Amino acid sequence: MTETHMSREVAEIPVAVARFLDGSKDQVAAAALAMQSIDPALVITVARGSSDHAATYMKYAIELLAGVPVASVGPSIASIYGRPLRLSRAACIGISQSGQSPDIVEMIRSAKTGGALTIGITNSQSSPMAQASDHCLPLRAGVEQSVAATKTFVVSVLAGLKLLAEWREDDPLRHAIATAPQAMQSALSLDWSPLAARLSRAGSAYILGRGPAFAIANEAALKFKETCGLHAEAYSAAEVLHGPAAIVQSQFPVLALGVADAALPHVVATAERLAAQGADVFVTGAEAKGCTRLPVVPDLHPLIAPLVLSVSFYAFVEGLARRRGFNPDVPPHLRKITETM
């Protein structure tokens, strides 16, 4: 099979991130100043699909760094149910690679009417969502032809993290973001072939994470479904023990996404417990008894590390899709742009 759009777009991630950091710094600065001005007591996010996983990542990052609660709002509250929300002293962050879905646009407009500062993160600066927002952070990721979003997901998260770093004037995060392209370049070459060998014929899998890595677990589960025809479910490494672990038996595949943060011991403990039940468990970020460790880029800021992990995952899952006989560019029954109400 010739090179896929997905493989090429995954390889473009480091360059796309660098292009965003250079080309959108003025827009980020203006949006961050607006965030400082309103000093939000609440942030809401509006997104679907991979963009909603980016929003989940931002939820954890904002709550951990800024101490401001973040809630995901269903776009249908505005587009279907027509219910206005009271959002004074709130910020609304919309994330959409195309910026075209009518329900996302309507929720942004409704949030502004309700008193929120609205910020759109999109790859299309001229899109309806961008035009409806007070501020737009253009991703500048370039055209993404594969149905499975990869570089636009990574740059969307990076855009949110850059906004957070400038809003909070956080120098360690600023430095981590500035060096992210190099870390992501390193992530592209890591060898996850043991996991590919295990999943080449698998019918289902669990993906686990905590904090921002839980957002990457959700994104990974979606990509397994989209590109590999593999039924995968994402869980918090804590939540999986509240029922879902009951079906984990001999040789059930589990991918536990650990990074070097406060949650890592808890992820390891869950991985070891599932391995003791007979599962085939693969872990990043630490050694775990009875588990196979996958390589990661070391010594990263804890708010950047899960995002860099996603780059390694994307390179891995593109190869897994082809190994399982799928073309990852054209998942069955899906289109690149999905417009919902």
MOBEL-V845628 format. One record per residue. N is the residue number from 1. SS is DSSP state (hx for helix, st for strand, lp for the rest). OMEGA is omega in degrees with one decimal (none if undefined). Layout:
n = (N & N)
ss = (SS & SS)
omega = (OMEGA & OMEGA)
This chain:
n = (1 & 2 & 3 & 4 & 5 & 6 & 7 & 8 & 9 & 10 & 11 & 12 & 13 & 14 & 15 & 16 & 17 & 18 & 19 & 20 & 21 & 22 & 23 & 24 & 25 & 26 & 27 & 28 & 29 & 30 & 31 & 32 & 33 & 34 & 35 & 36 & 37 & 38 & 39 & 40 & 41 & 42 & 43 & 44 & 45 & 46 & 47 & 48 & 49 & 50 & 51 & 52 & 53 & 54 & 55 & 56 & 57 & 58 & 59 & 60 & 61 & 62 & 63 & 64 & 65 & 66 & 67 & 68 & 69 & 70 & 71 & 72 & 73 & 74 & 75 & 76 & 77 & 78 & 79 & 80 & 81 & 82 & 83 & 84 & 85 & 86 & 87 & 88 & 89 & 90 & 91 & 92 & 93 & 94 & 95 & 96 & 97 & 98 & 99 & 100 & 101 & 102 & 103 & 104 & 105 & 106 & 107 & 108 & 109 & 110 & 111 & 112 & 113 & 114 & 115 & 116 & 117 & 118 & 119 & 120 & 121 & 122 & 123 & 124 & 125 & 126 & 127 & 128 & 129 & 130 & 131 & 132 & 133 & 134 & 135 & 136 & 137 & 138 & 139 & 140 & 141 & 142 & 143 & 144 & 145 & 146 & 147 & 148 & 149 & 150 & 151 & 152 & 153 & 154 & 155 & 156 & 157 & 158 & 159 & 160 & 161 & 162 & 163 & 164 & 165 & 166 & 167 & 168 & 169 & 170 & 171 & 172 & 173 & 174 & 175 & 176 & 177 & 178 & 179 & 180 & 181 & 182 & 183 & 184 & 185 & 186 & 187 & 188 & 189 & 190 & 191 & 192 & 193 & 194 & 195 & 196 & 197 & 198 & 199 & 200 & 201 & 202 & 203 & 204 & 205 & 206 & 207 & 208 & 209 & 210 & 211 & 212 & 213 & 214 & 215 & 216 & 217 & 218 & 219 & 220 & 221 & 222 & 223 & 224 & 225 & 226 & 227 & 228 & 229 & 230 & 231 & 232 & 233 & 234 & 235 & 236 & 237 & 238 & 239 & 240 & 241 & 242 & 243 & 244 & 245 & 246 & 247 & 248 & 249 & 250 & 251 & 252 & 253 & 254 & 255 & 256 & 257 & 258 & 259 & 260 & 261 & 262 & 263 & 264 & 265 & 266 & 267 & 268 & 269 & 270 & 271 & 272 & 273 & 274 & 275 & 276 & 277 & 278 & 279 & 280 & 281 & 282 & 283 & 284 & 285 & 286 & 287 & 288 & 289 & 290 & 291 & 292 & 293 & 294 & 295 & 296 & 297 & 298 & 299 & 300 & 301 & 302 & 303 & 304 & 305 & 306 & 307 & 308 & 309 & 310 & 311 & 312 & 313 & 314 & 315 & 316 & 317 & 318 & 319 & 320 & 321 & 322 & 323 & 324 & 325 & 326 & 327 & 328 & 329 & 330 & 331 & 332 & 333 & 334 & 335 & 336 & 337 & 338 & 339 & 340 & 341)
ss = (lp & lp & lp & lp & hx & hx & hx & hx & hx & hx & hx & lp & hx & hx & hx & hx & hx & hx & hx & hx & hx & hx & hx & lp & hx & hx & hx & hx & hx & hx & hx & hx & hx & hx & hx & hx & hx & hx & lp & lp & lp & st & st & st & st & st & lp & lp & lp & hx & hx & hx & hx & hx & hx & hx & hx & hx & hx & hx & hx & hx & hx & hx & hx & hx & lp & lp & st & st & st & st & lp & lp & lp & hx & hx & hx & hx & lp & lp & lp & lp & lp & lp & lp & lp & lp & lp & st & st & st & st & st & st & st & lp & lp & lp & lp & lp & hx & hx & hx & hx & hx & hx & hx & hx & hx & hx & hx & hx & lp & lp & lp & st & st & st & st & st & st & lp & lp & lp & lp & lp & hx & hx & hx & hx & hx & lp & lp & st & st & st & st & lp & lp & lp & lp & lp & lp & lp & lp & lp & lp & lp & lp & hx & hx & hx & hx & hx & hx & hx & hx & hx & hx & hx & hx & hx & hx & hx & hx & hx & hx & lp & lp & hx & hx & hx & hx & hx & hx & hx & hx & lp & hx & hx & hx & hx & hx & hx & hx & hx & lp & lp & lp & lp & lp & hx & hx & hx & hx & hx & hx & hx & lp & lp & lp & lp & st & st & st & st & st & st & lp & lp & hx & hx & hx & hx & hx & hx & hx & hx & hx & hx & hx & hx & hx & hx & hx & hx & hx & lp & lp & st & st & st & st & st & st & lp & lp & hx & hx & hx & lp & lp & hx & hx & hx & hx & lp & lp & lp & lp & lp & st & st & st & st & st & lp & lp & lp & lp & lp & lp & hx & hx & hx & hx & hx & hx & hx & hx & hx & hx & hx & hx & hx & lp & lp & lp & st & st & st & st & st & lp & lp & lp & lp & lp & lp & lp & st & st & st & lp & lp & lp & lp & lp & lp & lp & hx & hx & hx & hx & hx & hx & hx & hx & hx & hx & hx & hx & hx & hx & hx & hx & hx & hx & hx & hx & hx & hx & lp & lp & lp & lp & lp & lp & lp & lp & lp & lp & lp & lp & lp & lp & lp & lp & lp & lp)
omega = (178.0 & -179.8 & 179.6 & 171.5 & -177.1 & -179.4 & 179.4 & -178.2 & 174.3 & 178.9 & -179.7 & -172.6 & -178.7 & 179.8 & 179.7 & 177.6 & 179.4 & 179.7 & 176.6 & -176.7 & -179.8 & -170.3 & -175.0 & -176.1 & 179.5 & 178.3 & 177.2 & -179.1 & -179.9 & 179.3 & 178.6 & 176.9 & 177.5 & 176.6 & 177.3 & -177.0 & -177.6 & -179.2 & -169.7 & 173.1 & -178.6 & 170.8 & 172.6 & 177.5 & -179.5 & -176.4 & 174.2 & 175.3 & 179.6 & 178.7 & 177.6 & 174.2 & 173.2 & 178.0 & 176.5 & 175.8 & -179.3 & 176.8 & -178.8 & -177.4 & -179.4 & -179.6 & -178.9 & -173.9 & -174.5 & -178.3 & 179.7 & -179.6 & -178.6 & 179.8 & 173.2 & 179.8 & 177.7 & -179.4 & -178.0 & 175.3 & 177.8 & -168.2 & -178.8 & -173.3 & 176.1 & -176.8 & 177.3 & 177.8 & 177.5 & -169.1 & 175.1 & -175.8 & 175.2 & 171.8 & 178.3 & 179.1 & 175.7 & -179.8 & 179.0 & -177.9 & -179.1 & -176.3 & -172.4 & -172.9 & -173.9 & -178.0 & 177.5 & -179.3 & -178.9 & 179.2 & 176.1 & 179.4 & -179.9 & 179.4 & 177.6 & 177.3 & 179.5 & 174.8 & -176.7 & 164.3 & -175.5 & -178.5 & 179.4 & 175.1 & -172.8 & 176.7 & -178.7 & -175.7 & -179.6 & -175.0 & 177.2 & 178.9 & 178.5 & -178.8 & -178.6 & -174.0 & 174.3 & 179.1 & 177.0 & 173.3 & -178.2 & -175.3 & -178.8 & -177.6 & -175.2 & -178.1 & 175.5 & -172.6 & 177.3 & 177.6 & 179.6 & 179.6 & 177.2 & -177.0 & 178.4 & 175.4 & -176.0 & -178.8 & 175.9 & 177.9 & -179.6 & 177.9 & 177.7 & 178.7 & 178.1 & 175.3 & 179.3 & -178.8 & -179.3 & 176.2 & -177.0 & -178.4 & -174.6 & -174.2 & 177.7 & 178.4 & 176.4 & -179.5 & 179.9 & 178.8 & -179.1 & -178.9 & -178.2 & -179.5 & 178.8 & 178.9 & -179.3 & 175.0 & 177.5 & -177.5 & -177.1 & -172.2 & -177.6 & -172.1 & 175.4 & -176.9 & 175.9 & 177.7 & 178.1 & 179.4 & -179.0 & -173.5 & -175.1 & 179.4 & -176.4 & 176.9 & -179.1 & 179.9 & 169.5 & 172.2 & -173.4 & 174.2 & 172.8 & 179.0 & -179.8 & 179.0 & 174.4 & 175.3 & 178.2 & 175.0 & 176.7 & 179.4 & 179.0 & 179.3 & 177.7 & -178.5 & 175.0 & 179.2 & -174.4 & -166.7 & -170.8 & -175.2 & -176.3 & 177.6 & -177.7 & 178.7 & 178.3 & 177.0 & 162.7 & 178.3 & 171.8 & -174.6 & -178.1 & -178.9 & -178.0 & 177.1 & -176.3 & 179.8 & -177.3 & -178.4 & 179.8 & -179.8 & -174.5 & 174.1 & 173.9 & -176.3 & 179.9 & 172.8 & -179.7 & -175.7 & 177.8 & 172.0 & -174.6 & 174.1 & -174.3 & -177.8 & -172.1 & 179.0 & 179.8 & 176.1 & 179.2 & -179.6 & 177.9 & 179.0 & -179.6 & 178.4 & -180.0 & 176.3 & 178.5 & 175.4 & 178.6 & -177.7 & 169.6 & -171.2 & 176.3 & -171.9 & 169.6 & 169.3 & -176.9 & 169.6 & 176.9 & -175.6 & 177.8 & -175.7 & 173.8 & -179.3 & 176.2 & -177.0 & 176.3 & 172.6 & -173.7 & 167.5 & 179.8 & 172.8 & -175.8 & 176.8 & 176.9 & -172.8 & 179.8 & 179.6 & 176.2 & 176.7 & -179.5 & 179.7 & 175.6 & -179.9 & -179.0 & 178.8 & 178.6 & -171.1 & 176.0 & 177.4 & 178.7 & 179.4 & -179.7 & 178.5 & 179.6 & 175.2 & -178.8 & 167.5 & -174.0 & -179.6 & -172.5 & 177.2 & -179.9 & 172.7 & -179.3 & 174.0 & -178.8 & -178.9 & 178.6 & -179.2 & -178.6 & 177.6 & none)
